């Protein structure tokens, strides 16, 4: 892989690691459901980015579990953060 192809992965990994670190710090300081959902979504999104990056680099191979002809792990990493963000926003709306 060329440097120009690796650069986006490196930027995603570095910024994702920083944001995930901050999310974990915030998670340890709050027990509100909405903030817990937001922090969990950030951590899961970073895990998805890392798994995608490692697959593209050929360092790991994802299991071939399929749901509706889509990779189950990819589907989880795509849907879970959005569902958690949605749950957090709904929680904020109804508890305010």
Biopython code that builds the backbone (N, CA, C, O; Angstrom):
import numpy as np
from Bio.PDB.StructureBuilder import StructureBuilder

atoms = [
    (1, "UNK", "N", (0.830, -1.181, 0.000)),
    (1, "UNK", "CA", (0.000, 0.000, 0.000)),
    (1, "UNK", "C", (0.872, 1.241, 0.000)),
    (1, "UNK", "O", (1.914, 1.284, 0.655)),
    (2, "UNK", "N", (0.446, 2.229, -0.725)),
    (2, "UNK", "CA", (1.209, 3.464, -0.811)),
    (2, "UNK", "C", (0.902, 4.362, 0.385)),
    (2, "UNK", "O", (-0.071, 4.157, 1.111)),
    (3, "UNK", "N", (1.752, 5.350, 0.564)),
    (3, "UNK", "CA", (1.571, 6.290, 1.668)),
    (3, "UNK", "C", (0.254, 7.037, 1.543)),
    (3, "UNK", "O", (-0.441, 7.244, 2.538)),
    (4, "UNK", "N", (-0.095, 7.443, 0.322)),
    (4, "UNK", "CA", (-1.335, 8.202, 0.130)),
    (4, "UNK", "C", (-2.566, 7.347, 0.420)),
    (4, "UNK", "O", (-3.615, 7.883, 0.775)),
    (5, "UNK", "N", (-2.455, 6.026, 0.275)),
    (5, "UNK", "CA", (-3.570, 5.143, 0.612)),
    (5, "UNK", "C", (-3.643, 4.891, 2.116)),
    (5, "UNK", "O", (-4.726, 4.659, 2.651)),
    (6, "UNK", "N", (-2.503, 4.934, 2.798)),
    (6, "UNK", "CA", (-2.474, 4.704, 4.240)),
    (6, "UNK", "C", (-2.820, 5.945, 5.054)),
    (6, "UNK", "O", (-3.264, 5.832, 6.197)),
    (7, "UNK", "N", (-2.623, 7.109, 4.485)),
    (7, "UNK", "CA", (-2.839, 8.354, 5.216)),
    (7, "UNK", "C", (-4.262, 8.493, 5.759)),
    (7, "UNK", "O", (-4.411, 8.840, 6.930)),
    (8, "UNK", "N", (-5.314, 8.242, 4.977)),
    (8, "UNK", "CA", (-6.666, 8.352, 5.550)),
    (8, "UNK", "C", (-6.888, 7.400, 6.724)),
    (8, "UNK", "O", (-7.538, 7.764, 7.703)),
    (9, "UNK", "N", (-6.348, 6.175, 6.630)),
    (9, "UNK", "CA", (-6.474, 5.232, 7.737)),
    (9, "UNK", "C", (-5.759, 5.752, 8.973)),
    (9, "UNK", "O", (-6.282, 5.651, 10.083)),
    (10, "UNK", "N", (-4.574, 6.304, 8.790)),
    (10, "UNK", "CA", (-3.806, 6.822, 9.919)),
    (10, "UNK", "C", (-4.530, 7.995, 10.579)),
    (10, "UNK", "O", (-4.559, 8.093, 11.806)),
    (11, "UNK", "N", (-5.107, 8.872, 9.786)),
    (11, "UNK", "CA", (-5.841, 10.016, 10.329)),
    (11, "UNK", "C", (-7.081, 9.542, 11.077)),
    (11, "UNK", "O", (-7.368, 10.018, 12.176)),
    (12, "UNK", "N", (-7.820, 8.599, 10.479)),
    (12, "UNK", "CA", (-9.005, 8.051, 11.139)),
    (12, "UNK", "C", (-8.636, 7.380, 12.456)),
    (12, "UNK", "O", (-9.325, 7.554, 13.461)),
    (13, "UNK", "N", (-7.555, 6.616, 12.449)),
    (13, "UNK", "CA", (-7.133, 5.905, 13.655)),
    (13, "UNK", "C", (-6.692, 6.884, 14.741)),
    (13, "UNK", "O", (-7.046, 6.709, 15.907)),
    (14, "UNK", "N", (-5.933, 7.898, 14.380)),
    (14, "UNK", "CA", (-5.431, 8.856, 15.370)),
    (14, "UNK", "C", (-6.561, 9.687, 15.960)),
    (14, "UNK", "O", (-6.650, 9.821, 17.180)),
    (15, "UNK", "N", (-7.420, 10.244, 15.126)),
    (15, "UNK", "CA", (-8.518, 11.050, 15.653)),
    (15, "UNK", "C", (-9.526, 10.184, 16.400)),
    (15, "UNK", "O", (-10.068, 10.596, 17.426)),
    (16, "UNK", "N", (-9.773, 8.993, 15.887)),
    (16, "UNK", "CA", (-10.687, 8.074, 16.571)),
    (16, "UNK", "C", (-10.166, 7.664, 17.931)),
    (16, "UNK", "O", (-10.939, 7.565, 18.885)),
    (17, "UNK", "N", (-8.870, 7.423, 18.038)),
    (17, "UNK", "CA", (-8.275, 7.052, 19.322)),
    (17, "UNK", "C", (-8.404, 8.190, 20.324)),
    (17, "UNK", "O", (-8.729, 7.955, 21.488)),
    (18, "UNK", "N", (-8.153, 9.414, 19.887)),
    (18, "UNK", "CA", (-8.270, 10.571, 20.774)),
    (18, "UNK", "C", (-9.707, 10.753, 21.249)),
    (18, "UNK", "O", (-9.950, 10.935, 22.442)),
    (19, "UNK", "N", (-10.649, 10.703, 20.330)),
    (19, "UNK", "CA", (-12.057, 10.895, 20.683)),
    (19, "UNK", "C", (-12.548, 9.752, 21.580)),
    (19, "UNK", "O", (-13.315, 9.983, 22.515)),
    (20, "UNK", "N", (-12.110, 8.533, 21.299)),
    (20, "UNK", "CA", (-12.503, 7.399, 22.132)),
    (20, "UNK", "C", (-11.928, 7.530, 23.536)),
    (20, "UNK", "O", (-12.614, 7.234, 24.515)),
    (21, "UNK", "N", (-10.688, 7.966, 23.646)),
    (21, "UNK", "CA", (-10.091, 8.198, 24.959)),
    (21, "UNK", "C", (-10.899, 9.224, 25.747)),
    (21, "UNK", "O", (-11.176, 9.025, 26.929)),
    (22, "UNK", "N", (-11.276, 10.316, 25.094)),
    (22, "UNK", "CA", (-12.078, 11.341, 25.760)),
    (22, "UNK", "C", (-13.461, 10.811, 26.131)),
    (22, "UNK", "O", (-13.997, 11.153, 27.185)),
    (23, "UNK", "N", (-14.039, 9.977, 25.266)),
    (23, "UNK", "CA", (-15.347, 9.387, 25.564)),
    (23, "UNK", "C", (-15.267, 8.478, 26.790)),
    (23, "UNK", "O", (-16.173, 8.478, 27.623)),
    (24, "UNK", "N", (-14.195, 7.712, 26.901)),
    (24, "UNK", "CA", (-14.030, 6.833, 28.064)),
    (24, "UNK", "C", (-13.858, 7.665, 29.338)),
    (24, "UNK", "O", (-14.387, 7.304, 30.390)),
    (25, "UNK", "N", (-13.127, 8.765, 29.248)),
    (25, "UNK", "CA", (-13.000, 9.654, 30.407)),
    (25, "UNK", "C", (-14.355, 10.238, 30.796)),
    (25, "UNK", "O", (-14.694, 10.280, 31.978)),
    (26, "UNK", "N", (-15.125, 10.685, 29.823)),
    (26, "UNK", "CA", (-16.453, 11.236, 30.101)),
    (26, "UNK", "C", (-17.379, 10.166, 30.673)),
    (26, "UNK", "O", (-18.177, 10.435, 31.571)),
    (27, "UNK", "N", (-17.260, 8.950, 30.143)),
    (27, "UNK", "CA", (-18.091, 7.831, 30.600)),
    (27, "UNK", "C", (-17.840, 7.558, 32.085)),
    (27, "UNK", "O", (-18.769, 7.227, 32.822)),
    (28, "UNK", "N", (-16.603, 7.694, 32.517)),
    (28, "UNK", "CA", (-16.282, 7.423, 33.921)),
    (28, "UNK", "C", (-16.796, 8.518, 34.846)),
    (28, "UNK", "O", (-16.889, 8.304, 36.055)),
    (29, "UNK", "N", (-17.131, 9.682, 34.306)),
    (29, "UNK", "CA", (-17.572, 10.801, 35.131)),
    (29, "UNK", "C", (-19.085, 10.956, 35.190)),
    (29, "UNK", "O", (-19.580, 11.750, 35.991)),
    (30, "UNK", "N", (-19.829, 10.233, 34.380)),
    (30, "UNK", "CA", (-21.283, 10.395, 34.357)),
    (30, "UNK", "C", (-21.975, 9.050, 34.435)),
    (30, "UNK", "O", (-21.420, 8.027, 34.034)),
    (31, "UNK", "N", (-23.172, 9.061, 34.948)),
    (31, "UNK", "CA", (-23.990, 7.850, 35.005)),
    (31, "UNK", "C", (-25.331, 8.079, 34.306)),
    (31, "UNK", "O", (-26.234, 7.248, 34.403)),
    (32, "UNK", "N", (-25.459, 9.197, 33.609)),
    (32, "UNK", "CA", (-26.699, 9.475, 32.881)),
    (32, "UNK", "C", (-26.798, 8.538, 31.684)),
    (32, "UNK", "O", (-25.806, 8.272, 31.006)),
    (33, "UNK", "N", (-27.993, 8.049, 31.437)),
    (33, "UNK", "CA", (-28.216, 7.108, 30.348)),
    (33, "UNK", "C", (-27.815, 7.707, 29.001)),
    (33, "UNK", "O", (-27.181, 7.036, 28.185)),
    (34, "UNK", "N", (-28.179, 8.954, 28.769)),
    (34, "UNK", "CA", (-27.898, 9.566, 27.471)),
    (34, "UNK", "C", (-26.397, 9.672, 27.219)),
    (34, "UNK", "O", (-25.938, 9.365, 26.119)),
    (35, "UNK", "N", (-25.632, 10.098, 28.209)),
    (35, "UNK", "CA", (-24.187, 10.209, 28.026)),
    (35, "UNK", "C", (-23.528, 8.844, 27.905)),
    (35, "UNK", "O", (-22.560, 8.679, 27.162)),
    (36, "UNK", "N", (-24.047, 7.873, 28.630)),
    (36, "UNK", "CA", (-23.515, 6.516, 28.516)),
    (36, "UNK", "C", (-23.716, 5.986, 27.105)),
    (36, "UNK", "O", (-22.820, 5.355, 26.545)),
    (37, "UNK", "N", (-24.890, 6.237, 26.523)),
    (37, "UNK", "CA", (-25.158, 5.801, 25.146)),
    (37, "UNK", "C", (-24.234, 6.488, 24.149)),
    (37, "UNK", "O", (-23.725, 5.850, 23.228)),
    (38, "UNK", "N", (-24.018, 7.786, 24.334)),
    (38, "UNK", "CA", (-23.142, 8.521, 23.420)),
    (38, "UNK", "C", (-21.713, 7.994, 23.513)),
    (38, "UNK", "O", (-21.062, 7.780, 22.491)),
    (39, "UNK", "N", (-21.231, 7.787, 24.714)),
    (39, "UNK", "CA", (-19.867, 7.276, 24.883)),
    (39, "UNK", "C", (-19.726, 5.870, 24.310)),
    (39, "UNK", "O", (-18.721, 5.566, 23.668)),
    (40, "UNK", "N", (-20.709, 5.016, 24.529)),
    (40, "UNK", "CA", (-20.666, 3.662, 23.976)),
    (40, "UNK", "C", (-20.683, 3.704, 22.448)),
    (40, "UNK", "O", (-19.994, 2.919, 21.797)),
    (41, "UNK", "N", (-21.465, 4.611, 21.882)),
    (41, "UNK", "CA", (-21.508, 4.740, 20.424)),
    (41, "UNK", "C", (-20.149, 5.140, 19.854)),
    (41, "UNK", "O", (-19.726, 4.621, 18.821)),
    (42, "UNK", "N", (-19.478, 6.052, 20.523)),
    (42, "UNK", "CA", (-18.149, 6.490, 20.064)),
    (42, "UNK", "C", (-17.152, 5.329, 20.131)),
    (42, "UNK", "O", (-16.361, 5.136, 19.208)),
    (43, "UNK", "N", (-17.189, 4.568, 21.209)),
    (43, "UNK", "CA", (-16.262, 3.443, 21.363)),
    (43, "UNK", "C", (-16.537, 2.376, 20.298)),
    (43, "UNK", "O", (-15.601, 1.839, 19.706)),
    (44, "UNK", "N", (-17.806, 2.069, 20.054)),
    (44, "UNK", "CA", (-18.150, 1.063, 19.044)),
    (44, "UNK", "C", (-17.775, 1.543, 17.650)),
    (44, "UNK", "O", (-17.300, 0.757, 16.830)),
    (45, "UNK", "N", (-17.983, 2.819, 17.375)),
    (45, "UNK", "CA", (-17.606, 3.354, 16.060)),
    (45, "UNK", "C", (-16.098, 3.239, 15.839)),
    (45, "UNK", "O", (-15.659, 2.911, 14.736)),
    (46, "UNK", "N", (-15.303, 3.505, 16.875)),
    (46, "UNK", "CA", (-13.852, 3.370, 16.758)),
    (46, "UNK", "C", (-13.459, 1.909, 16.558)),
    (46, "UNK", "O", (-12.568, 1.612, 15.763)),
    (47, "UNK", "N", (-14.111, 1.001, 17.267)),
    (47, "UNK", "CA", (-13.829, -0.422, 17.079)),
    (47, "UNK", "C", (-14.137, -0.852, 15.644)),
    (47, "UNK", "O", (-13.410, -1.661, 15.067)),
    (48, "UNK", "N", (-15.201, -0.317, 15.078)),
    (48, "UNK", "CA", (-15.526, -0.611, 13.683)),
    (48, "UNK", "C", (-14.486, -0.071, 12.728)),
    (48, "UNK", "O", (-14.119, -0.737, 11.760)),
    (49, "UNK", "N", (-14.010, 1.129, 12.993)),
    (49, "UNK", "CA", (-12.959, 1.717, 12.160)),
    (49, "UNK", "C", (-11.690, 0.880, 12.229)),
    (49, "UNK", "O", (-11.052, 0.624, 11.208)),
    (50, "UNK", "N", (-11.323, 0.454, 13.440)),
    (50, "UNK", "CA", (-10.127, -0.372, 13.584)),
    (50, "UNK", "C", (-10.274, -1.717, 12.872)),
    (50, "UNK", "O", (-9.344, -2.165, 12.200)),
    (51, "UNK", "N", (-11.429, -2.363, 13.013)),
    (51, "UNK", "CA", (-11.607, -3.662, 12.353)),
    (51, "UNK", "C", (-11.575, -3.514, 10.837)),
    (51, "UNK", "O", (-11.008, -4.361, 10.147)),
    (52, "UNK", "N", (-12.173, -2.453, 10.314)),
    (52, "UNK", "CA", (-12.132, -2.207, 8.872)),
    (52, "UNK", "C", (-10.698, -1.959, 8.406)),
    (52, "UNK", "O", (-10.272, -2.480, 7.375)),
    (53, "UNK", "N", (-9.967, -1.166, 9.168)),
    (53, "UNK", "CA", (-8.588, -0.863, 8.805)),
    (53, "UNK", "C", (-7.725, -2.119, 8.823)),
    (53, "UNK", "O", (-6.925, -2.330, 7.912)),
    (54, "UNK", "N", (-7.875, -2.950, 9.841)),
    (54, "UNK", "CA", (-7.081, -4.173, 9.930)),
    (54, "UNK", "C", (-7.450, -5.172, 8.837)),
    (54, "UNK", "O", (-6.593, -5.918, 8.364)),
    (55, "UNK", "N", (-8.706, -5.190, 8.437)),
    (55, "UNK", "CA", (-9.117, -6.070, 7.328)),
    (55, "UNK", "C", (-8.519, -5.603, 6.006)),
    (55, "UNK", "O", (-8.021, -6.410, 5.221)),
    (56, "UNK", "N", (-8.572, -4.302, 5.766)),
    (56, "UNK", "CA", (-8.026, -3.761, 4.515)),
    (56, "UNK", "C", (-6.526, -3.997, 4.444)),
    (56, "UNK", "O", (-5.989, -4.282, 3.374)),
    (57, "UNK", "N", (-5.853, -3.879, 5.571)),
    (57, "UNK", "CA", (-4.415, -4.110, 5.602)),
    (57, "UNK", "C", (-4.061, -5.597, 5.566)),
    (57, "UNK", "O", (-2.893, -5.954, 5.411)),
    (58, "UNK", "N", (-5.064, -6.461, 5.708)),
    (58, "UNK", "CA", (-4.841, -7.896, 5.639)),
    (58, "UNK", "C", (-4.321, -8.513, 6.918)),
    (58, "UNK", "O", (-3.796, -9.626, 6.900)),
    (59, "UNK", "N", (-4.460, -7.806, 8.028)),
    (59, "UNK", "CA", (-3.958, -8.314, 9.291)),
    (59, "UNK", "C", (-4.951, -9.236, 9.993)),
    (59, "UNK", "O", (-4.554, -10.116, 10.756)),
    (60, "UNK", "N", (-6.239, -9.035, 9.735)),
    (60, "UNK", "CA", (-7.266, -9.928, 10.278)),
    (60, "UNK", "C", (-8.279, -10.240, 9.190)),
    (60, "UNK", "O", (-8.367, -9.530, 8.188)),
    (61, "UNK", "N", (-9.032, -11.292, 9.392)),
    (61, "UNK", "CA", (-10.143, -11.636, 8.509)),
    (61, "UNK", "C", (-11.398, -11.728, 9.371)),
    (61, "UNK", "O", (-11.421, -12.444, 10.371)),
    (62, "UNK", "N", (-12.434, -11.004, 8.980)),
    (62, "UNK", "CA", (-13.671, -11.031, 9.735)),
    (62, "UNK", "C", (-14.388, -12.349, 9.513)),
    (62, "UNK", "O", (-14.283, -12.940, 8.437)),
    (63, "UNK", "N", (-15.116, -12.816, 10.518)),
    (63, "UNK", "CA", (-15.900, -14.043, 10.323)),
    (63, "UNK", "C", (-16.955, -13.829, 9.239)),
    (63, "UNK", "O", (-17.437, -12.717, 9.025)),
    (64, "UNK", "N", (-17.290, -14.899, 8.577)),
    (64, "UNK", "CA", (-18.220, -14.803, 7.448)),
    (64, "UNK", "C", (-19.676, -14.966, 7.853)),
    (64, "UNK", "O", (-20.488, -15.404, 7.039)),
    (65, "UNK", "N", (-20.028, -14.627, 9.082)),
    (65, "UNK", "CA", (-21.424, -14.705, 9.511)),
    (65, "UNK", "C", (-22.230, -13.690, 8.717)),
    (65, "UNK", "O", (-21.886, -12.509, 8.673)),
    (66, "UNK", "N", (-23.292, -14.149, 8.097)),
    (66, "UNK", "CA", (-24.100, -13.280, 7.233)),
    (66, "UNK", "C", (-25.499, -13.109, 7.801)),
    (66, "UNK", "O", (-26.085, -14.047, 8.342)),
    (67, "UNK", "N", (-26.020, -11.908, 7.672)),
    (67, "UNK", "CA", (-27.408, -11.597, 7.975)),
    (67, "UNK", "C", (-27.945, -10.856, 6.770)),
    (67, "UNK", "O", (-27.486, -9.756, 6.462)),
    (68, "UNK", "N", (-28.912, -11.444, 6.085)),
    (68, "UNK", "CA", (-29.456, -10.862, 4.851)),
    (68, "UNK", "C", (-28.350, -10.580, 3.835)),
    (68, "UNK", "O", (-28.344, -9.526, 3.199)),
    (69, "UNK", "N", (-27.431, -11.503, 3.686)),
    (69, "UNK", "CA", (-26.296, -11.412, 2.766)),
    (69, "UNK", "C", (-25.326, -10.268, 3.083)),
    (69, "UNK", "O", (-24.557, -9.844, 2.220)),
    (70, "UNK", "N", (-25.365, -9.778, 4.308)),
    (70, "UNK", "CA", (-24.419, -8.755, 4.748)),
    (70, "UNK", "C", (-23.617, -9.314, 5.914)),
    (70, "UNK", "O", (-24.135, -10.091, 6.716)),
    (71, "UNK", "N", (-22.365, -8.920, 6.004)),
    (71, "UNK", "CA", (-21.518, -9.373, 7.098)),
    (71, "UNK", "C", (-22.104, -8.875, 8.422)),
    (71, "UNK", "O", (-22.347, -7.680, 8.590)),
    (72, "UNK", "N", (-22.327, -9.791, 9.351)),
    (72, "UNK", "CA", (-22.982, -9.450, 10.618)),
    (72, "UNK", "C", (-22.166, -8.449, 11.434)),
    (72, "UNK", "O", (-22.734, -7.544, 12.047)),
    (73, "UNK", "N", (-20.853, -8.601, 11.449)),
    (73, "UNK", "CA", (-20.021, -7.688, 12.227)),
    (73, "UNK", "C", (-20.016, -6.289, 11.612)),
    (73, "UNK", "O", (-20.072, -5.295, 12.336)),
    (74, "UNK", "N", (-19.949, -6.205, 10.296)),
    (74, "UNK", "CA", (-20.032, -4.902, 9.636)),
    (74, "UNK", "C", (-21.373, -4.242, 9.913)),
    (74, "UNK", "O", (-21.448, -3.034, 10.139)),
    (75, "UNK", "N", (-22.433, -5.048, 9.892)),
    (75, "UNK", "CA", (-23.764, -4.516, 10.158)),
    (75, "UNK", "C", (-23.837, -3.978, 11.598)),
    (75, "UNK", "O", (-24.409, -2.915, 11.840)),
    (76, "UNK", "N", (-23.261, -4.712, 12.536)),
    (76, "UNK", "CA", (-23.249, -4.257, 13.928)),
    (76, "UNK", "C", (-22.503, -2.939, 14.067)),
    (76, "UNK", "O", (-23.010, -2.002, 14.683)),
    (77, "UNK", "N", (-21.296, -2.858, 13.496)),
    (77, "UNK", "CA", (-20.496, -1.645, 13.617)),
    (77, "UNK", "C", (-21.129, -0.461, 12.898)),
    (77, "UNK", "O", (-20.824, 0.688, 13.215)),
    (78, "UNK", "N", (-22.006, -0.726, 11.934)),
    (78, "UNK", "CA", (-22.689, 0.344, 11.227)),
    (78, "UNK", "C", (-23.943, 0.796, 11.969)),
    (78, "UNK", "O", (-24.195, 1.994, 12.093)),
    (79, "UNK", "N", (-24.727, -0.160, 12.461)),
    (79, "UNK", "CA", (-26.014, 0.174, 13.070)),
    (79, "UNK", "C", (-25.936, 0.560, 14.542)),
    (79, "UNK", "O", (-26.647, 1.470, 14.970)),
    (80, "UNK", "N", (-25.107, -0.095, 15.314)),
    (80, "UNK", "CA", (-25.090, 0.122, 16.766)),
    (80, "UNK", "C", (-24.823, 1.578, 17.164)),
    (80, "UNK", "O", (-25.539, 2.104, 18.016)),
    (81, "UNK", "N", (-23.819, 2.253, 16.580)),
    (81, "UNK", "CA", (-23.620, 3.651, 16.985)),
    (81, "UNK", "C", (-24.832, 4.538, 16.691)),
    (81, "UNK", "O", (-25.197, 5.380, 17.511)),
    (82, "UNK", "N", (-25.448, 4.353, 15.542)),
    (82, "UNK", "CA", (-26.617, 5.170, 15.209)),
    (82, "UNK", "C", (-27.773, 4.894, 16.161)),
    (82, "UNK", "O", (-28.463, 5.819, 16.590)),
    (83, "UNK", "N", (-27.986, 3.627, 16.492)),
    (83, "UNK", "CA", (-29.055, 3.278, 17.432)),
    (83, "UNK", "C", (-28.778, 3.845, 18.821)),
    (83, "UNK", "O", (-29.694, 4.316, 19.495)),
    (84, "UNK", "N", (-27.528, 3.802, 19.245)),
    (84, "UNK", "CA", (-27.177, 4.359, 20.556)),
    (84, "UNK", "C", (-27.309, 5.880, 20.577)),
    (84, "UNK", "O", (-27.781, 6.446, 21.563)),
    (85, "UNK", "N", (-26.897, 6.544, 19.500)),
    (85, "UNK", "CA", (-27.088, 7.998, 19.418)),
    (85, "UNK", "C", (-28.579, 8.330, 19.469)),
    (85, "UNK", "O", (-28.992, 9.256, 20.166)),
    (86, "UNK", "N", (-29.376, 7.570, 18.731)),
    (86, "UNK", "CA", (-30.822, 7.787, 18.747)),
    (86, "UNK", "C", (-31.418, 7.588, 20.126)),
    (86, "UNK", "O", (-32.257, 8.379, 20.557)),
    (87, "UNK", "N", (-30.995, 6.536, 20.829)),
    (87, "UNK", "CA", (-31.481, 6.291, 22.186)),
    (87, "UNK", "C", (-31.086, 7.434, 23.115)),
    (87, "UNK", "O", (-31.866, 7.833, 23.980)),
    (88, "UNK", "N", (-29.887, 7.953, 22.939)),
    (88, "UNK", "CA", (-29.430, 9.068, 23.770)),
    (88, "UNK", "C", (-30.282, 10.311, 23.523)),
    (88, "UNK", "O", (-30.682, 10.987, 24.470)),
    (89, "UNK", "N", (-30.556, 10.610, 22.266)),
    (89, "UNK", "CA", (-31.348, 11.797, 21.955)),
    (89, "UNK", "C", (-32.781, 11.656, 22.449)),
    (89, "UNK", "O", (-33.363, 12.620, 22.946)),
    (90, "UNK", "N", (-33.352, 10.466, 22.318)),
    (90, "UNK", "CA", (-34.701, 10.222, 22.830)),
    (90, "UNK", "C", (-34.723, 10.377, 24.346)),
    (90, "UNK", "O", (-35.663, 10.944, 24.903)),
    (91, "UNK", "N", (-33.689, 9.874, 25.012)),
    (91, "UNK", "CA", (-33.594, 10.014, 26.464)),
    (91, "UNK", "C", (-33.534, 11.475, 26.873)),
    (91, "UNK", "O", (-34.194, 11.873, 27.833)),
    (92, "UNK", "N", (-32.758, 12.276, 26.168)),
    (92, "UNK", "CA", (-32.644, 13.699, 26.491)),
    (92, "UNK", "C", (-33.984, 14.400, 26.272)),
    (92, "UNK", "O", (-34.387, 15.236, 27.081)),
    (93, "UNK", "N", (-34.669, 14.066, 25.191)),
    (93, "UNK", "CA", (-35.952, 14.706, 24.892)),
    (93, "UNK", "C", (-36.982, 14.406, 25.979)),
    (93, "UNK", "O", (-37.703, 15.307, 26.411)),
    (94, "UNK", "N", (-37.061, 13.159, 26.424)),
    (94, "UNK", "CA", (-38.107, 12.791, 27.366)),
    (94, "UNK", "C", (-37.746, 13.016, 28.831)),
    (94, "UNK", "O", (-38.632, 12.967, 29.685)),
    (95, "UNK", "N", (-36.492, 13.257, 29.147)),
    (95, "UNK", "CA", (-36.139, 13.526, 30.539)),
    (95, "UNK", "C", (-35.968, 15.010, 30.824)),
    (95, "UNK", "O", (-35.787, 15.395, 31.979)),
    (96, "UNK", "N", (-36.018, 15.834, 29.819)),
    (96, "UNK", "CA", (-35.857, 17.289, 30.035)),
    (96, "UNK", "C", (-37.151, 17.931, 30.476)),
    (96, "UNK", "O", (-37.194, 19.141, 30.702)),
]
sb = StructureBuilder()
sb.init_structure("model")
sb.init_model(0)
sb.init_chain("A")
sb.init_seg("    ")
for serial, (resi, resn, name, xyz) in enumerate(atoms, 1):
    if name == "N":
        sb.init_residue(resn, " ", resi, " ")
    sb.init_atom(name, np.array(xyz, "f"), 0.0, 1.0, " ", f" {name:<3s}", serial, name[0])
structure = sb.get_structure()
